[in-house]
Amino acid sequence: MLPKESRLTTGDDFRRASRQGRRAGSATLVLHLWVGEPGRGPARVGFVVSKAVGNAVVRNRVRRRLRNLIREHLAVLPVSGVLVIRALPASAEADFASLGADLEHCLRRLVA
């Protein structure tokens, strides 16, 4: 589970990151990173897993895997950054290792 201060909860922040942020994609994920005003707090992360990924069981499994993977990378994200991770339908069949590799690849492209 992500710490409470690292969770993205408002729809406005989801929209802002998706529309104004930088984007990096892979076969299973699309990441949107928007860096806000300094001093707004730690980086926050939100997840979008649509019904196209699968039924509720599959969507929740993908979301749990992504939450577990992103915890290791919270320190890499810029302060006051907003990261939205959108799972693509291919993420339903991806194993934990390939999701982790795709996440790291996209984060390197966004943060670098």
Backbone as ProteinMPNN parsed JSONL, in Angstrom:
{"seq_chain_A": "MLPKESRLTTGDDFRRASRQGRRAGSATLVLHLWVGEPGRGPARVGFVVSKAVGNAVVRNRVRRRLRNLIREHLAVLPVSGVLVIRALPASAEADFASLGADLEHCLRRLVA", "coords_chain_A": {"N_chain_A": [[0.834, -1.174, 0.0], [0.434, 2.249, -0.709], [1.822, 5.125, 0.967], [-0.333, 7.469, 2.636], [0.073, 10.189, 1.997], [1.163, 9.972, -0.492], [-0.736, 9.264, -2.3], [-2.819, 9.798, -5.079], [-5.754, 11.546, -5.366], [-7.668, 13.376, -6.317], [-9.777, 14.295, -9.021], [-9.117, 16.469, -10.613], [-6.321, 16.614, -10.471], [-5.642, 14.204, -11.723], [-6.588, 14.74, -14.32], [-5.021, 17.004, -14.98], [-2.396, 15.961, -14.97], [-2.631, 14.061, -16.995], [-3.261, 15.585, -19.243], [-1.487, 17.811, -19.358], [0.986, 16.924, -18.622], [4.206, 15.249, -19.105], [4.68, 12.381, -21.215], [5.166, 8.874, -21.337], [5.376, 5.729, -22.832], [4.776, 2.159, -23.028], [4.486, -1.307, -23.967], [2.653, -2.264, -22.133], [1.985, -0.226, -20.364], [1.171, 3.263, -19.821], [2.617, 6.212, -18.807], [2.068, 9.3, -17.19], [3.503, 12.282, -16.286], [3.389, 15.107, -14.32], [4.803, 18.011, -13.128], [4.251, 19.913, -10.402], [3.692, 22.979, -8.568], [6.427, 24.054, -6.569], [6.868, 22.959, -3.192], [4.423, 21.858, -2.695], [4.223, 19.433, -1.557], [4.964, 15.879, -1.175], [5.683, 13.633, -3.964], [2.906, 12.354, -5.778], [0.898, 9.527, -6.647], [-1.28, 8.015, -8.987], [-3.64, 5.608, -10.31], [-4.944, 4.245, -13.324], [-7.028, 1.907, -14.418], [-8.756, 0.477, -16.746], [-11.914, -1.041, -17.792], [-11.286, -2.345, -20.085], [-9.008, -3.741, -19.617], [-9.703, -6.032, -18.218], [-11.832, -8.217, -16.23], [-13.11, -7.451, -12.885], [-11.474, -8.817, -11.061], [-9.07, -9.199, -12.457], [-8.369, -6.528, -13.042], [-7.986, -5.492, -10.439], [-5.823, -7.086, -9.612], [-3.81, -6.229, -11.384], [-3.647, -3.549, -10.582], [-2.802, -3.854, -7.893], [-0.277, -5.028, -8.295], [1.038, -2.943, -9.664], [0.966, -0.923, -7.71], [2.621, -2.059, -5.772], [5.027, -2.186, -7.192], [5.604, 0.534, -7.752], [6.153, 1.636, -5.298], [8.846, 1.249, -4.716], [10.022, 3.168, -6.265], [9.318, 5.714, -5.486], [11.053, 7.587, -4.361], [12.497, 8.473, -6.511], [10.879, 10.103, -7.981], [10.051, 13.499, -8.831], [9.791, 16.156, -6.399], [6.608, 17.311, -5.451], [5.501, 16.256, -7.712], [3.14, 14.762, -9.962], [2.071, 11.669, -10.78], [0.528, 9.644, -13.107], [-0.443, 6.431, -13.73], [-1.353, 4.509, -16.328], [-2.869, 1.556, -17.132], [-2.593, -0.643, -19.823], [-4.506, -2.884, -21.977], [-2.796, -5.103, -22.462], [-1.439, -5.434, -20.104], [-2.806, -7.176, -18.501], [-2.078, -9.791, -19.13], [0.584, -9.713, -18.615], [3.437, -10.614, -16.683], [4.716, -10.168, -13.305], [7.427, -9.383, -13.392], [7.799, -8.388, -16.018], [6.014, -6.237, -16.01], [7.277, -4.671, -14.088], [9.7, -4.116, -15.418], [8.775, -2.622, -17.616], [7.675, -0.444, -16.24], [9.956, 0.687, -14.998], [11.434, 1.368, -17.286], [9.785, 3.327, -18.502], [9.695, 5.25, -16.429], [12.392, 6.027, -16.308], [12.591, 7.362, -18.75], [10.856, 9.508, -18.321], [11.789, 10.875, -16.016], [14.432, 11.451, -16.508]], "CA_chain_A": [[0.0, 0.0, 0.0], [1.165, 3.517, -0.748], [1.528, 6.028, 2.078], [-1.476, 8.339, 2.356], [0.503, 11.442, 1.354], [1.623, 9.681, -1.851], [-1.86, 8.826, -3.116], [-3.49, 10.805, -5.889], [-7.171, 11.306, -5.115], [-8.591, 14.319, -6.942], [-9.937, 14.196, -10.465], [-8.409, 17.577, -11.258], [-4.909, 16.247, -10.611], [-5.575, 13.175, -12.767], [-6.741, 15.412, -15.616], [-3.87, 17.88, -15.224], [-1.239, 15.127, -15.319], [-2.876, 13.402, -18.277], [-3.339, 16.547, -20.35], [-0.384, 18.761, -19.414], [2.246, 16.306, -18.23], [4.999, 14.499, -20.072], [4.132, 11.039, -21.364], [6.042, 7.8, -21.809], [4.573, 4.522, -22.927], [5.36, 0.868, -23.366], [3.459, -2.24, -24.435], [1.662, -2.542, -21.097], [1.696, 0.941, -19.52], [1.421, 4.643, -20.235], [2.826, 7.05, -17.634], [1.95, 10.742, -17.37], [4.126, 12.972, -15.154], [3.258, 16.555, -14.295], [5.484, 18.56, -11.957], [3.489, 21.07, -9.952], [4.364, 24.07, -7.887], [7.275, 23.59, -5.464], [6.308, 23.122, -1.855], [3.076, 21.299, -2.607], [4.287, 18.16, -0.846], [5.687, 14.804, -1.868], [5.112, 13.141, -5.218], [1.688, 11.559, -5.612], [0.719, 8.558, -7.72], [-2.629, 7.5, -9.188], [-3.715, 4.509, -11.266], [-6.133, 4.132, -14.171], [-7.116, 0.551, -14.961], [-10.109, 0.469, -17.288], [-12.551, -2.341, -18.014], [-10.658, -2.985, -21.243], [-7.943, -4.608, -19.108], [-10.302, -7.31, -17.839], [-12.872, -8.118, -15.21], [-12.681, -6.797, -11.642], [-10.375, -9.569, -10.457], [-7.853, -8.907, -13.231], [-8.033, -5.112, -12.839], [-7.437, -5.319, -9.095], [-4.505, -7.715, -9.568], [-2.89, -5.322, -12.067], [-3.48, -2.379, -9.716], [-1.97, -4.253, -6.741], [1.098, -5.195, -8.772], [1.602, -1.628, -9.955], [1.186, -0.238, -6.431], [3.794, -2.657, -5.147], [6.205, -1.822, -7.971], [5.912, 1.968, -7.716], [6.659, 1.999, -3.965], [10.305, 1.274, -4.752], [10.487, 4.282, -7.093], [8.787, 6.999, -5.016], [12.157, 8.515, -4.091], [13.019, 8.968, -7.787], [9.948, 11.092, -8.53], [10.31, 14.872, -8.368], [8.926, 16.682, -5.343], [5.358, 17.91, -5.934], [5.136, 15.651, -8.986], [1.914, 13.966, -10.035], [2.278, 10.586, -11.731], [-0.629, 8.811, -13.397], [-0.053, 5.201, -14.416], [-2.514, 3.936, -17.02], [-2.599, 0.189, -17.567], [-3.159, -1.018, -21.115], [-5.034, -4.258, -21.93], [-1.724, -6.094, -22.444], [-0.945, -5.611, -18.74], [-3.519, -8.285, -17.871], [-1.326, -11.029, -19.346], [1.993, -9.51, -18.257], [3.815, -11.069, -15.356], [5.225, -9.134, -12.411], [8.748, -8.922, -13.841], [7.694, -7.555, -17.222], [5.402, -4.967, -15.595], [8.339, -3.912, -13.427], [10.646, -3.635, -16.425], [8.114, -1.546, -18.364], [7.554, 0.712, -15.355], [11.282, 1.295, -14.867], [11.788, 1.958, -18.576], [9.013, 4.569, -18.675], [10.13, 6.222, -15.438], [13.689, 6.568, -16.74], [12.357, 8.318, -19.833], [10.172, 10.694, -17.8], [12.548, 11.584, -14.976], [15.729, 11.859, -17.039]], "C_chain_A": [[0.887, 1.248, 0.0], [0.861, 4.333, 0.5], [0.433, 7.023, 1.678], [-1.069, 9.613, 1.621], [0.99, 11.231, -0.078], [0.502, 9.24, -2.78], [-2.496, 10.01, -3.84], [-4.986, 10.546, -5.802], [-8.116, 12.228, -5.878], [-8.611, 14.167, -8.461], [-9.206, 15.293, -11.212], [-6.932, 17.243, -11.468], [-4.718, 15.153, -11.653], [-5.637, 13.828, -14.143], [-5.525, 16.26, -15.951], [-2.654, 17.06, -15.652], [-1.421, 14.502, -16.691], [-2.807, 14.373, -19.444], [-2.108, 17.434, -20.485], [0.976, 18.143, -19.132], [2.974, 15.649, -19.386], [4.499, 13.07, -20.083], [5.206, 10.093, -21.866], [5.229, 6.515, -21.793], [5.388, 3.296, -23.255], [4.218, -0.034, -23.832], [2.352, -2.438, -23.412], [1.211, -1.32, -20.313], [1.88, 2.241, -20.282], [1.521, 5.463, -18.954], [2.739, 8.51, -18.023], [2.535, 11.39, -16.117], [3.978, 14.468, -15.328], [3.915, 17.039, -13.008], [4.806, 19.869, -11.602], [4.342, 22.13, -9.311], [5.235, 23.508, -6.765], [6.594, 23.832, -4.125], [4.931, 22.536, -1.694], [3.071, 19.95, -1.902], [5.003, 17.102, -1.665], [4.988, 14.414, -3.176], [3.903, 12.26, -4.917], [1.469, 10.709, -6.853], [-0.739, 8.103, -7.761], [-2.629, 6.468, -10.3], [-5.023, 4.564, -12.033], [-6.076, 2.746, -14.795], [-8.553, 0.374, -15.439], [-10.64, -0.946, -17.459], [-11.987, -3.056, -19.232], [-9.546, -3.938, -20.812], [-8.507, -5.989, -18.755], [-11.4, -7.112, -16.81], [-12.286, -7.559, -13.913], [-11.494, -7.502, -10.999], [-9.054, -9.23, -11.147], [-7.426, -7.464, -13.007], [-7.415, -4.882, -11.467], [-6.06, -5.956, -8.96], [-3.463, -6.816, -10.226], [-2.614, -4.104, -11.196], [-2.6, -2.702, -8.511], [-0.508, -4.409, -7.149], [1.759, -3.85, -9.022], [1.876, -0.84, -8.675], [2.438, -0.754, -5.743], [5.072, -2.24, -5.878], [6.588, -0.354, -7.808], [6.446, 2.394, -6.345], [8.176, 2.106, -3.946], [10.848, 2.515, -5.454], [9.974, 5.641, -6.626], [9.887, 8.027, -4.793], [12.708, 9.133, -5.37], [12.144, 10.091, -8.344], [10.251, 12.478, -7.998], [9.313, 15.296, -7.292], [7.774, 17.45, -5.989], [4.971, 17.398, -7.32], [3.855, 14.846, -8.863], [2.125, 12.943, -11.146], [0.988, 9.793, -11.873], [-0.135, 7.625, -14.21], [-1.323, 4.592, -15.007], [-2.131, 2.57, -17.553], [-3.306, -0.069, -18.892], [-3.647, -2.467, -21.051], [-3.963, -5.34, -21.883], [-1.188, -6.338, -21.031], [-1.646, -6.757, -18.022], [-2.748, -9.594, -18.007], [0.135, -10.912, -18.931], [2.268, -10.033, -16.856], [4.446, -9.909, -14.577], [6.536, -8.541, -12.912], [8.649, -8.023, -15.068], [6.987, -6.232, -16.926], [6.449, -4.076, -14.929], [9.341, -3.336, -14.413], [10.038, -2.492, -17.237], [7.994, -0.279, -17.518], [8.897, 1.429, -15.207], [11.7, 2.001, -16.151], [11.069, 3.299, -18.776], [9.435, 5.64, -17.674], [11.466, 6.844, -15.797], [13.5, 7.604, -17.826], [11.721, 9.6, -19.309], [11.048, 11.525, -16.861], [13.87, 12.105, -15.511], [15.694, 13.199, -17.74]], "O_chain_A": [[1.944, 1.283, 0.63], [-0.242, 4.245, 1.039], [0.302, 7.369, 0.504], [-1.779, 10.068, 0.725], [1.207, 12.2, -0.805], [0.758, 8.88, -3.929], [-2.679, 11.083, -3.265], [-5.445, 9.45, -6.126], [-9.281, 11.875, -6.063], [-7.579, 13.939, -9.092], [-8.727, 15.075, -12.325], [-6.363, 17.552, -12.515], [-3.733, 15.172, -12.391], [-4.838, 13.512, -15.025], [-5.048, 16.238, -17.085], [-1.959, 17.431, -16.598], [-0.47, 14.42, -17.467], [-2.338, 14.011, -20.524], [-1.718, 17.78, -21.6], [2.007, 18.77, -19.378], [2.442, 15.51, -20.487], [3.956, 12.59, -19.088], [6.04, 10.45, -22.698], [4.485, 6.251, -20.849], [6.533, 3.382, -23.699], [3.105, 0.44, -24.063], [1.221, -2.75, -23.784], [0.167, -1.359, -19.662], [2.636, 2.316, -21.251], [0.623, 5.419, -18.113], [3.267, 8.918, -19.058], [2.108, 11.08, -15.004], [4.384, 15.033, -16.344], [3.619, 16.534, -11.925], [4.786, 20.811, -12.393], [5.559, 22.17, -9.491], [4.819, 22.576, -6.077], [5.842, 24.792, -3.957], [4.318, 22.704, -0.64], [2.002, 19.383, -1.675], [5.577, 17.393, -2.715], [3.856, 14.818, -3.442], [3.882, 11.522, -3.933], [1.808, 11.112, -7.966], [-1.354, 7.841, -6.728], [-1.727, 6.45, -11.138], [-6.074, 4.883, -11.477], [-5.191, 2.448, -15.597], [-9.458, 0.15, -14.635], [-9.91, -1.922, -17.291], [-12.194, -4.259, -19.389], [-9.183, -4.844, -21.562], [-7.844, -7.002, -18.977], [-11.84, -5.991, -16.553], [-11.101, -7.234, -13.854], [-10.606, -6.849, -10.451], [-8.042, -9.001, -10.484], [-6.242, -7.198, -12.802], [-6.427, -4.158, -11.345], [-5.206, -5.416, -8.258], [-2.362, -6.652, -9.701], [-1.467, -3.671, -11.085], [-1.74, -1.9, -8.146], [0.392, -3.973, -6.432], [2.909, -3.639, -8.638], [2.9, -0.165, -8.567], [3.221, 0.022, -5.195], [6.09, -1.972, -5.239], [7.774, -0.031, -7.733], [7.124, 3.416, -6.244], [8.734, 2.95, -3.246], [12.009, 2.877, -5.26], [10.181, 6.636, -7.321], [9.672, 9.218, -5.015], [13.319, 10.201, -5.327], [12.626, 10.936, -9.099], [10.662, 12.628, -6.847], [8.162, 14.861, -7.274], [7.974, 18.16, -6.974], [4.195, 18.044, -8.024], [3.531, 14.32, -7.799], [2.332, 13.302, -12.305], [0.424, 9.326, -10.884], [0.51, 7.791, -15.246], [-2.242, 4.211, -14.282], [-1.186, 2.437, -18.331], [-4.483, 0.255, -19.051], [-3.241, -3.208, -20.155], [-4.203, -6.405, -21.314], [-0.543, -7.359, -20.792], [-1.127, -7.262, -17.026], [-2.764, -10.419, -17.093], [0.849, -11.915, -18.9], [1.435, -9.91, -15.957], [4.676, -8.826, -15.116], [6.73, -7.326, -12.859], [9.34, -7.007, -15.151], [7.322, -5.21, -17.525], [6.499, -2.872, -15.179], [9.781, -2.196, -14.262], [10.714, -1.501, -17.514], [8.189, 0.828, -18.021], [8.954, 2.656, -15.284], [12.254, 3.1, -16.111], [11.687, 4.286, -19.175], [9.523, 6.815, -18.03], [11.664, 8.046, -15.616], [14.183, 8.628, -17.825], [12.026, 10.681, -19.813], [11.032, 12.754, -16.923], [14.38, 13.107, -15.012], [16.721, 13.663, -18.236]]}, "name": "protein", "num_of_chains": 1, "seq": "MLPKESRLTTGDDFRRASRQGRRAGSATLVLHLWVGEPGRGPARVGFVVSKAVGNAVVRNRVRRRLRNLIREHLAVLPVSGVLVIRALPASAEADFASLGADLEHCLRRLVA"}
